Amino acid sequence: MGGDTPADGSSNADTDTGTDTELNSSGATGGDGTAAESDEAFTYNGGRVDPGESANIRYGISETYLGDPIRIPVTIINGAKPGPTVCLSAAAHGDELNGIEVVREVAHDWDHSELHGTLVCLPVLNVPGFLAQERYLPIYDRDLNRSFPGREGSTSARRMAHQIFTNFIEPCDLGIDFHTSTRGRTNMLHVRADLDNPTVVRLANAFSSNVIIGGDGPSGTLRREATEAGIPTITVEMGEAHRFQRRLIDRALTGVASVLAEFGCHRESAVHWPGWRVVITDDDEKTWLRADAGGIVDMKHGRGALVEEGDVICTITNPFKEEDDIVAVEAPFTGLIVGVLENPVVYPGNPLCHLVGLERDTRTALEREQRTERSRSELR
């Protein structure tokens, strides 16, 4: 089953400017082997996916300078059994690639034959940015992830955001939005979440990351606007731009499986505990260290490193490495490096690393984990 629709999603088989759909049976069955359909079809402007079916859609959200359609890829898997509708989204920034592979593998490599509910998989939100391998929309450098929930009749970015939000975010019950650090920096995998929302807290805990950082997020971000619209959503930060990082992708897949287990979508799976966790609820428990001098950076610690108060995190030197001009940047407290500079050059004020504090018990658990990982590495 397929069709072409214009960018507004309305049916128009005679044009090639909108939505293409491939619809298939998902193979979902009831416990007795027969279809156990709920009465909940997933509908969007221009189509529907009934219980027990899945669809791969190229959905038109705008047009190029030549009038050709800009389509985002969407996979919808509607289980034959009732349950929540969960949205997985990635690449709101077009050069942030790790999340794309997470969403694709969940959509196309996992067995969803016993799925309770619906998965809405949006692997590339910012298609123009993805094609250009740029963070922002290459249309006046607009940030798609500051444009939600969008608005008709507004800027190009807000019009795109409106199409995405109304068709594929608003119908959902929960959301996970995948990001990486911006170019030149890298993040350890962690969750950002509005910890004043009980369902968001449950969702963040279920994702099973070691670090959860509280906050409602900037205005216009997908997670903030979705949460305020009644769709509890978290952001998952993982790695760096312009690459697939397999260990982080696998770790994020574990988190998705844990969420689907927690909320009853995959009832045969188990919720995963990461072994230790730090939850940051106060700005006093975290800090961005910034350069006070311009120069070339020698970073002494990577992402995920435990540093003691007073440890030298990096040094900044001029091209001549003159000893009198070396600037040492020290840790202001004992903590965990969540994000760190990758590009070794800075102006004054540029960020160097994101440091979060650790309680004694958490630090002990982290040290135990790191010893275990070192022992495993030595045995390989």
C-alpha positions in Angstrom: 0.0 0.0 0.0 1.5 3.4 -0.9 0.6 6.8 -2.1 1.9 10.3 -2.8 0.8 13.4 -0.9 1.9 17.0 -1.0 3.8 18.6 1.8 0.7 19.3 3.9 0.1 15.5 4.0 -3.2 15.6 2.1 -3.8 12.8 -0.5 -2.8 13.6 -4.0 -1.8 10.7 -6.2 -1.0 12.9 -9.2 1.9 14.8 -7.5 5.3 13.8 -6.3 5.7 16.3 -3.5 4.6 14.6 -0.4 4.4 11.4 1.5 5.3 7.9 0.4 4.1 5.0 2.5 5.0 1.3 2.6 2.6 -0.6 4.8 3.1 -4.2 6.0 1.9 -6.6 8.5 4.0 -6.4 11.6 3.4 -10.0 12.5 2.0 -9.1 15.9 -0.1 -11.8 17.4 -2.0 -12.5 20.6 -0.9 -15.0 23.2 -2.9 -17.8 21.5 -1.4 -17.1 18.1 -4.4 -15.2 16.8 -4.6 -11.5 16.1 -5.3 -9.6 19.3 -6.0 -6.1 17.9 -6.6 -3.1 20.0 -9.0 -0.5 18.6 -6.2 2.2 18.4 -4.9 3.0 14.9 -2.1 5.5 14.7 -3.2 8.3 12.5 -1.4 11.2 10.9 -2.4 13.8 8.3 -2.6 11.6 5.2 -2.6 8.1 6.6 -3.1 5.6 9.3 -1.4 2.5 10.6 -3.8 -0.1 12.2 -3.0 -2.5 15.0 -0.8 -5.3 13.8 0.7 -3.3 11.0 3.9 -1.3 10.4 4.7 1.4 7.9 7.8 3.1 6.5 6.8 6.6 5.5 8.6 9.5 3.8 6.6 12.4 5.1 6.6 15.8 3.5 7.3 18.7 5.9 8.5 21.4 3.5 9.9 22.2 0.1 13.4 23.1 -1.3 14.3 26.2 -3.2 13.4 24.2 -6.4 10.0 23.3 -5.0 10.9 19.6 -4.5 9.6 18.0 -1.3 11.6 17.7 1.9 10.6 14.4 3.4 11.5 12.9 6.8 11.7 9.1 7.2 9.2 7.7 9.7 8.7 4.1 10.8 5.5 3.3 12.7 5.1 -0.1 14.3 1.6 -0.6 15.8 1.5 -3.7 17.9 -1.6 -5.9 17.9 -1.9 -5.5 21.6 -2.8 -2.3 23.4 -0.2 -0.2 25.2 1.5 3.2 25.2 2.7 5.1 22.1 6.4 5.8 22.4 8.4 8.2 20.1 12.1 7.7 19.4 13.6 10.7 17.6 17.1 11.7 16.5 19.1 14.1 14.4 17.2 17.3 15.2 20.7 18.6 14.7 21.7 17.2 11.3 25.3 16.2 12.2 24.4 14.3 15.4 24.5 10.7 14.1 24.7 8.2 17.0 21.0 8.5 17.7 20.1 7.7 14.1 21.5 4.2 14.4 19.8 3.7 17.7 16.4 4.5 16.2 17.0 2.5 13.0 18.0 -0.6 14.9 15.0 -0.5 17.2 12.7 0.0 14.2 14.2 -2.5 11.8 16.4 -5.0 13.7 14.3 -5.8 16.8 11.5 -8.3 17.1 8.3 -6.5 17.8 5.9 -9.5 17.3 4.8 -9.2 21.0 4.7 -5.4 21.1 2.1 -3.8 23.3 1.4 -0.3 22.0 3.0 1.6 19.2 6.6 2.8 18.3 7.0 6.0 16.3 10.5 6.0 15.0 11.9 9.3 13.6 15.6 8.7 12.8 16.3 12.0 11.0 14.3 15.0 12.0 16.5 17.6 10.3 16.8 16.2 6.8 18.3 19.4 5.2 20.9 19.5 7.9 21.6 15.8 7.7 22.2 16.1 3.9 24.6 19.0 4.4 26.1 17.4 7.5 25.5 20.6 9.4 24.0 21.1 12.9 21.4 23.6 11.9 18.9 23.9 9.1 21.0 25.3 6.1 18.1 27.8 5.7 19.3 31.0 7.5 21.0 28.7 10.0 17.8 28.0 12.0 18.0 25.6 14.9 15.2 23.0 14.5 15.6 22.1 18.2 14.6 25.6 19.2 11.6 25.7 17.0 9.1 23.3 18.6 6.2 22.9 18.8 6.3 25.0 15.7 3.6 27.2 14.1 1.9 27.4 10.7 2.5 30.6 8.8 5.8 31.3 10.7 9.5 30.7 9.8 10.7 27.8 7.7 12.0 26.0 10.8 8.8 26.5 12.8 6.7 25.3 9.9 8.8 22.1 9.7 8.6 21.7 13.5 4.8 22.1 13.4 4.5 19.3 10.8 6.7 17.0 12.9 5.1 17.9 16.2 1.4 17.7 15.2 1.7 14.5 13.2 4.2 12.4 15.1 4.9 13.8 18.6 1.5 14.9 19.9 -0.1 11.4 19.3 2.5 9.8 21.6 2.5 9.1 25.3 6.3 9.2 25.9 9.3 10.4 24.0 13.1 9.8 23.9 15.1 12.3 21.8 18.7 11.4 21.0 21.5 14.0 20.7 25.3 14.2 20.7 27.6 16.9 21.8 28.2 19.7 19.3 31.2 19.6 17.0 34.5 19.7 18.8 33.2 18.2 22.1 32.1 14.8 23.3 29.6 13.6 26.0 29.4 10.5 28.0 26.0 8.9 27.7 23.6 10.7 30.1 19.9 11.7 30.3 18.5 15.3 30.6 15.1 15.5 32.1 12.5 17.7 33.9 12.7 16.1 37.3 9.6 18.0 38.5 7.5 15.7 36.3 6.9 12.3 37.9 6.4 10.4 34.6 9.6 12.0 33.2 11.4 10.9 36.4 10.1 7.3 35.8 11.2 7.5 32.2 14.7 8.9 33.0 15.3 6.2 35.6 14.1 3.5 33.3 16.6 4.5 30.6 19.2 3.2 33.0 22.0 5.8 32.4 24.6 6.4 35.1 24.0 10.2 35.0 20.7 12.1 35.0 20.9 15.9 34.9 17.7 17.8 35.9 16.2 20.8 34.1 13.3 21.6 31.9 15.5 22.5 28.9 15.6 25.7 26.8 12.4 27.0 25.2 11.7 25.4 21.8 13.5 22.1 22.5 11.6 19.0 21.6 11.8 17.5 25.1 10.6 20.7 26.8 7.7 21.4 24.5 6.6 17.8 24.3 6.7 17.5 28.1 4.7 20.7 28.5 2.2 19.4 26.0 1.6 16.3 28.1 4.1 13.9 26.4 6.8 13.2 29.0 10.1 13.2 27.1 13.8 12.9 27.9 16.9 13.9 26.0 19.7 11.3 25.7 23.2 12.8 25.1 25.8 10.5 23.8 29.2 11.0 22.2 30.2 13.4 19.5 29.0 14.7 16.1 29.8 13.3 12.7 30.3 9.6 13.6 28.8 6.3 14.8 30.2 5.2 18.1 29.3 1.6 18.6 29.7 1.3 22.3 27.5 4.3 23.0 24.9 3.1 20.5 24.8 -0.4 22.2 24.5 1.3 25.6 21.6 3.4 24.3 19.9 0.4 22.9 20.0 -1.2 26.3 18.3 2.0 27.7 15.5 1.8 25.1 14.9 -1.9 25.9 14.7 -1.0 29.6 12.2 1.8 28.9 10.0 -0.5 26.8 10.1 -3.1 29.6 9.3 -0.5 32.3 6.2 0.8 30.4 4.9 -2.6 29.4 5.7 -2.4 25.6 8.0 -5.4 25.7 6.8 -7.4 28.6 9.2 -10.3 28.2 12.1 -7.9 28.8 13.6 -6.7 32.1 14.3 -3.2 33.3 18.0 -2.6 33.5 19.9 -1.1 36.5 23.2 0.6 35.5 25.1 -0.3 38.6 25.4 3.2 40.0 23.8 6.6 39.3 24.2 10.2 40.0 21.2 12.5 39.7 22.0 16.2 39.4 19.2 18.5 40.6 21.0 21.6 41.6 23.3 24.0 39.6 25.8 23.9 42.5 26.4 20.2 41.7 27.6 20.8 38.2 29.8 23.3 36.3 31.2 24.1 32.9 34.9 24.9 33.2 35.8 27.5 30.6 39.1 28.7 29.3 40.5 32.0 30.8 43.2 32.1 28.1 43.4 31.4 24.4 45.7 28.8 23.1 46.3 25.1 22.5 44.8 22.6 25.0 46.5 19.5 26.4 43.5 17.6 27.9 44.6 15.2 30.7 41.3 13.4 31.2 38.6 12.1 28.9 34.8 11.8 29.1 33.7 9.6 32.0 36.9 10.2 34.0 36.8 10.6 37.8 38.9 13.6 38.9 39.8 14.7 42.4 39.6 18.3 43.6 42.7 20.1 42.5 43.6 17.7 39.8 44.9 19.3 36.6 42.2 18.7 34.0 44.1 20.3 31.1 46.7 22.9 30.4 46.6 25.8 27.8 49.8 26.9 26.1 50.8 29.3 23.4 52.5 28.0 20.2 56.0 28.3 21.9 55.1 26.3 25.0 56.7 29.0 27.1 56.6 27.9 30.7 55.6 31.2 32.1 52.5 31.3 29.9 51.2 27.8 30.7 47.7 27.9 32.2 46.7 24.9 34.3 43.0 24.3 34.7 42.2 22.4 38.0 39.0 20.6 39.1 37.2 22.8 41.6 35.7 19.7 43.3 35.8 15.9 43.0 33.6 14.8 40.3 32.8 13.1 37.0 33.7 14.6 33.6 30.4 14.2 31.6 31.4 16.4 28.6 34.9 17.3 27.4 36.6 19.3 24.7 37.8 17.3 21.6 39.1 20.2 19.5 42.4 21.2 21.1 42.2 25.0 20.5 40.3 27.6 22.5 39.5 31.3 22.8 39.0 32.7 26.3 35.5 31.7 27.4 35.3 28.5 25.3 34.1 25.5 27.3 36.6 22.9 28.4 34.6 20.3 30.3 31.4 19.6 32.0 32.0 18.4 35.6 29.3 17.0 38.0 29.8 16.2 41.6 29.6 12.7 43.2 28.5 11.5 46.6 30.8 9.1 48.4 28.7 5.9 47.8 28.4 6.8 44.1 32.1 7.4 43.8 32.9 4.0 45.4 30.6 2.2 43.0 32.2 4.0 40.0 35.7 3.2 41.2 34.6 -0.5 41.6 33.2 -0.5 38.0 36.4 1.1 36.6 38.6 -1.5 38.3 36.5 -4.2 36.8 36.7 -2.8 33.3 40.5 -2.4 33.7 40.8 -6.1 34.7 38.7 -7.2 31.8 40.8 -5.2 29.4 44.0 -6.7 30.8 42.6 -10.2 30.2 41.8 -9.6 26.6 
